[in-house]
Every structure is written in structure tokens, then in C-alpha cells.
Amino acid sequence: MATIFHIPLREYLDTSYRPDREYVDGEVKERNVGKWEHARVQWLLAAWFFSHEKEWGITGSTEQRVRVSESRVRVPDLVVLTAGAQPEVLTDPPLLVIEILSPDDSYSDTQERAQDYRAMGVETVWIIDPKTRSGRMCSAAEWVESSRLVVKGTPLYVNLPDILSQLTSA
């Protein structure tokens, strides 16, 4: 069971957790740490975006703190940003936020995180489920299941079957 306790935002921002935790309305919340398939998908996606950094003019990170509002800091699995220097805690909306479901993630918690990203101004959020080998993308508040995940108006994309086919080749 997740341990929840209250601290001021400044204390949260000045503290390192292993693994990192999220800050939601005064509560520090443990995150579900991914198991093998979650971690493998995260690795493969990070490698995909890294291989396109120069071509697409992007940079990215895994498990980067994102301050989505005055009282919430989320830690998505991956963020993709316009190339350039980035702060320790992101406060500007990334181009793309990717959440990879872990076996212990609930739909409602994942949906709440996605809503926080959208409210912050993130135009595209992807949720990938390694168990069902599926992905959904949200753009303009509409969720669409797709095997080709894109960020409208940019060259960013992933052919999900290409990524997920590598799960068994470890």
C-alpha cells in the first residue's frame, strides 16, 4: 500500500526520493515502479526519440518532474521537449508526455495524471499498455486508440508495433 504524507511544496522540491514520488495537493505519493515490460518499453521509446533528436529538434527525459499546477508535480515516464536547456523541474508544457502502464496502475489514477498534463497545456499525451500491446493518444481532449502514435503538427511519431515487437527480444 502506498504511503501518503503531507509536506510543503518547497520541501518536496528540495528532496530527492528513490524512486521519485509525485506531489498532489500537499501529499507526497509513491508511484508504481514499473516491472520488466514497463521498463523495457520506456527504454525502447527513449532510444527511439534519442535517435531522432537532431532531426526533429527535440530533447527528452525519463521520469522528469513536471509542475502541472501550483499544487501538483507529476513524474511521467517520458517527456519530449523542444531542444534546449531545461530546468530541474519543468514548468512549461512538454510537446509530449508518455505514460506507460504498470501492472499496479489503476485506470482512474492514470486518467487523473493525463488530465493534469492536459490542464497544464500539454497538447498530446500517450498512454501505452505493454500488457495489451496497445496505445492511446489524447489530442484536443479526444482519446484515440492507435498503433501509430503521433504529435499533430510535428514530425514526432512512433509505430507502436515496432516498439512492442522488441519486448520479447531481450
Stockholm file with secondary structure:
# STOCKHOLM 1.0

chainA/1-170         MATIFHIPLREYLDTSYRPDREYVDGEVKERNVGKWEHARVQWLLAAWFFSHEKEWGITGSTEQRVRVSESRVRVPDLVVLTAGAQPEVLTDPPLLVIEILSPDDSYSDTQERAQDYRAMGVETVWIIDPKTRSGRMCSAAEWVESSRLVVKGTPLYVNLPDILSQLTSA
#=GR chainA/1-170 SS CCCEEECCHHHHHTCCCSSCCEEETTEEECCCCCCHHHHHHHHHHHHHHHHTHHHHTEEEEESCCEEEETTEEECCSEEEEESSCCCSSBCSCCSEEEEECCTTCCHHHHHHHHHHHHHHTCSEEEEEETTTTEEEEEETTEEEECSEEECTTSSCEEEHHHHHGGGGCC
#=GC SS_cons         CCCEEECCHHHHHTCCCSSCCEEETTEEECCCCCCHHHHHHHHHHHHHHHHTHHHHTEEEEESCCEEEETTEEECCSEEEEESSCCCSSBCSCCSEEEEECCTTCCHHHHHHHHHHHHHHTCSEEEEEETTTTEEEEEETTEEEECSEEECTTSSCEEEHHHHHGGGGCC
//
